[in-house]
Amino acid sequence: MNDKFLFGMVLGMLGGAVIVTNSVKMRNAVKQGQETIIDNDKEMQKTPKKTKKQ
């Protein structure tokens, strides 16, 4: 019984480590995406808008 418990505990720890790693990667990816969008928005605000003449 102790062997099964230890084996399950090790698997749980490894699974938790994988989830945390993926979570950190996703958080960083979202943060990078937000920064890119903000930078693009700032760049668009700097350029003058072209108006259509009718």
C-alpha positions in Angstrom: 0.0 0.0 0.0 2.8 2.4 0.8 4.3 1.8 -2.7 1.0 2.7 -4.4 0.6 5.8 -2.2 4.2 7.0 -3.0 3.7 6.3 -6.7 0.5 8.3 -6.7 2.1 11.1 -4.8 5.0 11.4 -7.3 2.6 11.4 -10.2 0.5 14.1 -8.6 3.6 16.2 -8.0 4.7 15.8 -11.6 1.2 16.6 -12.9 1.1 19.7 -10.7 4.4 20.9 -12.0 3.3 20.5 -15.6 0.1 22.5 -14.9 2.0 25.3 -13.2 4.6 25.4 -16.0 1.8 25.7 -18.7 0.0 28.3 -16.6 3.2 30.4 -16.4 3.7 30.1 -20.1 0.1 31.1 -20.8 0.3 34.1 -18.5 3.5 35.3 -20.2 1.9 34.8 -23.6 -1.2 36.8 -22.6 1.0 39.6 -21.1 3.1 39.8 -24.3 0.0 39.9 -26.4 -1.5 42.8 -24.3 1.8 44.7 -24.6 1.8 44.2 -28.4 -1.8 45.5 -28.7 -1.1 48.5 -26.5 2.1 49.3 -28.5 0.1 49.0 -31.8 -2.7 51.2 -30.4 -0.2 53.9 -29.4 1.5 53.8 -32.8 -1.9 54.2 -34.5 -2.8 57.2 -32.3 0.5 58.9 -33.4 -0.2 58.7 -37.1 -2.8 61.3 -38.4 -6.0 59.9 -39.7 -6.7 60.1 -43.4 -10.2 61.5 -44.2 -12.1 60.7 -47.2 -13.0 63.6 -49.5 -16.3 63.3 -51.2 
